[in-house]
Every structure is written in C-alpha cells, then in structure tokens.
C-alpha cells in the first residue's frame, strides 16, 4: 500500500472512531418516533426539567415551523422573545448554544434589537403540552420575556447544555421569564409517511 493511501486510511479510521466515541459518550442516537411517555421517561432518567414541556401539534405544525429560516437556524438552541412576542436579536459573534449570561441578565430596563421573520404567537399556536394535565402550565399571560428552548431526545446528554438555561432563568431577579421547552423529535401520533421521515432525518 502506498504511503498516501495508508495515511488516508488512518485518517478515515481515526475520524470514524471519534464519531463513534462521541455518539457513545453522549448517548446520541438516530432520530426516531417518540411518544409523550418516552419523552417523560427520557427527562426523568437524565433529571432534566419536566414542567413546561411541549411538542408540535402534528407534522404540519412541525414542517411549517422548520421551514421558517429563523426557527431552523436556531434549532437546538434558545430563542428569547419580549413581552410583545418579538424575537430578540442574537449576538452572532457568540456560539449558537450560548445564552446563559444573556438570559441571566435580561432586564426590562434594557433595550434590545428585534428580529423579523418569527413571532412567539405563531409558535404557541403550533404546540401542545407533552402531559395533558400540564395545560395549567403558563403558555399565556404577559411575562417580561419568554425563553423558548428546542431540544431532542436523540441528542442524548448533549441536551444538558440547553437544560442548564433553567438555572439562568432562576438567577435572573430583574425580570419575569417564562420558559418553554420544545421537543422536536418525531412523534408516533403524527403517523408520518416514509418520505416525511426521510425529510426529518
């Protein structure tokens, strides 16, 4: 075997092994259809927040949202909306996953730039609580800010970086903040076709 072929094989072997190790280390799996019970079980197993957990109403709601470029760009991250439902502009110089310090220091005394293309009201009409008895959880009303965090069970413990934002909300003593945890896994109740599943994967 020529040296360049050997080097290429070694690089491929190392890269493949690293991907496998990362998947094993964080429990990352292939996306699959879930039920509310499986979502709750995942949250309980990892001791992630179980309240204010939501899923999309159906596949139409999901596809409608995911085709929105602003929403799609912020998947597996957080979106912060003001009291009027306008999306606050994200600092693009920072990591997509960042947000702890921003959320911890949100204040009604500060001025924030707004982003067009996505409003909270449009999302609230497309989602429902994971637990039917959680309808009493606040999805209406007028908090100063709403933090919407999208997560997925197939990301395993990589979700920890998202769920730690709950602590940032607790530490904020200057604003009333509502948190909505939005699971974006496929749902069995959607009865997806094979083609739809392929699009989601």
Residue, then its C-alpha position, 0 to 999 in steps of 0.5 A: x500500500x502506498x504511503x498516501x493511501x495508508x495515511x488516508x486510511x488512518x485518517x478515515x479510521x481515526x475520524x470514524x472512531x471519534x464519531x463513534x466515541x462521541x455518539x457513545x459518550x453522549x448517548x446520541x442516537x438516530x432520530x426516531x418516533x417518540x411518544x409523550x411517555x418516552x419523552x417523560x421517561x427520557x427527562x426523568x432518567x437524565x433529571x432534566x426539567x419536566x414542567x413546561x414541556x411541549x411538542x408540535x401539534x402534528x407534522x404540519x405544525x412541525x414542517x411549517x415551523x422548520x421551514x421558517x429560516x429563523x426557527x431552523x437556524x436556531x434549532x437546538x438552541x434558545x430563542x428569547x422573545x419580549x413581552x410583545x412576542x418579538x424575537x430578540x436579536x442574537x449576538x452572532x459573534x457568540x456560539x449558537x448554544x450560548x445564552x446563559x449570561x444573556x438570559x441571566x441578565x435580561x432586564x426590562x430596563x434594557x433595550x434590545x434589537x428585534x428580529x423579523x421573520x418569527x413571532x412567539x404567537x405563531x409558535x404557541x399556536x403550533x404546540x401542545x403540552x407533552x402531559x395533558x394535565x400540564x395545560x395549567x402550565x403558563x403558555x399565556x399571560x404577559x411575562x417580561x420575556x419568554x425563553x423558548x428552548x428546542x431540544x431532542x431526545x436523540x441528542x442524548x446528554x448533549x441536551x444538558x447544555x440547553x437544560x442548564x438555561x433553567x438555572x439562568x432563568x432562576x438567577x435572573x431577579x430583574x425580570x419575569x421569564x417564562x420558559x418553554x421547552x420544545x421537543x422536536x423529535x418525531x412523534x408516533x401520533x403524527x403517523x408520518x409517511x416514509x418520505x416525511x421521515x426521510x425529510x426529518x432525518 
